[in-house]
Amino acid sequence: MGQAQSFKVTFVSSDTDFAVPALSQFLSKVRSSPTWDEAAVIPEDGDFPRMYVSWLGDGGFTIHCFEDETSAGDFLIQKVDFSDPEVEVNLGGQARELWPPQLFVDEQLAAQAVEYFLNSGKQDPAQRWVGTGAFPREEV
């Protein structure tokens, strides 16, 4: 793994940054946020690497990771075979799309991805990831 960095968290709904709490507390905070809200895990002293974590009720967590400034981003997925887009996602209050359910992961997969990222600043290579533009989606 790479050199450990210090990260902070900010939510779309807040102007305040704070230190990353214990993993279970962090995921609980994300889970209790509005569905349009999103947590950004960013370095204390820079812009990258960064990870966005959000919660969509029964859908689960979305994890979107950018390892460096050249990355277009990758989403953590349950499995590689996508079904039709059917889960409505509110993109920061700006747009709504339908995404396949495989882009939403349970707490165990989310915790593994966030923990690995906090320790390395990278995506966990043991998990499955898909590029931002490489899954079926539809505008609502």
N, C-alpha and C positions, 0 to 999 in steps of 0.2 A: 504494500500500500504506500501511497505518497505521504508527504509530510503533513502532519495534522495541522489544521487551521482553526482559528476561532471564528465561530459563526454567530450571527444574531438573527432574530426573527422579526418580521413586520407583517401585519395583515393589511389587506386592501382597505378594510373598514377603520383603520387606526393610523394616526400620525406618529405613533410611538414605536420605537425599536426596543427589543428586550433580549436578554440572553436566552439561548435555547434551554428550556427547562428539561427535566427528565423526560425521556421518550414517551412514557405513558401519559404524562401531563400534557405534553405537546400534542399528541394525537387526540386526546380528550378535548383540548381547546379547539383544534381544527374541527372536530366532530360537532361541537356545540355552536359553531359559527353559522351564519346564514349561508345558504347554498351558493350564493353569488360571491361569497368572500373567499379569499385565498391567502395562505401563509407563504411568504417568501423567506427562504433560508439563504442568507447571503453572508459573505465574509465580513468580518469586522472592519477590514481595511481594503476593500476593493469591490468589484462588481461580479467577479466570477471566481470559482464556480458558483452556481446558484441552483436551487431546487424549489419548485412550487408544489405545495401540498394543499389539496382541497377535499371536501367531503360532499357527497351527493346522497344524502339520506340512505335509502335502501340500496342504492347503487354501489356505495363504497367510496374508497379514496381514489383520487387521481394524483399521480406523482409525475411531475414534468421536470426533467433535469437538463441543465446546460453546463457542460464541463468547462467550457472556455468561451471567449468572445466570438469564435468562429462557428460555434455549434448552432444548428437550427433547432436543437432540442429533441429529446426522446422521452416517450411516455413508458412507464412501467405497465406491463400487460400480464393478464392471467395466462393467455395462450395465444399462439400465433394465428390460428384460424379465426377470422372475424365473421360474425354473423351480421345481419343488416343493422344499420344505425337505428336505434330505437330509444335510447336514453337521452332525454332533453338536458342540455347543458346551457347554463347562462354564463356567457363569456364576459365577466366583469361588468355586467349591466349594459354592455354595448351591442351584443348580438346573442342569438340563440341558435344552437345547432343540435342535431341528433348524432350521437356517437354510438358505436357498438359497445355492448356491455363488457367486452373483454378488456376495455381501458380502465375499468374500475376494479380495484383490488381490495381484499380484506385487510384487517388490521395487522395480521401476521406478516403479509407480504410488504405492506407499507412500512411497518416498523423495521424490517430487515433492510429495506432500501434506504430509509432515512438514517439508520444507524451507520450503515456502510458509508454513506455520503458524509456524515459528520466526522467520521474517522479518516476519510481519504480524499474528500472533495470529488469523488468519482461515482459513476454508476456501478452497482454491484454486477460484475460479469457473470455471476451465477444465476442472475435473474434474466427474464426476457424483457426486451425493450423494443419499441418501434418508433421510427422517426415521426416528427410532427405532421408531415404531409403524407404519411404512408399508410393511412387507414381510411376506410370509407366513412364519410360524414355528409350530412345534409343540412342546409340552412332551413330554419323554421320560419 
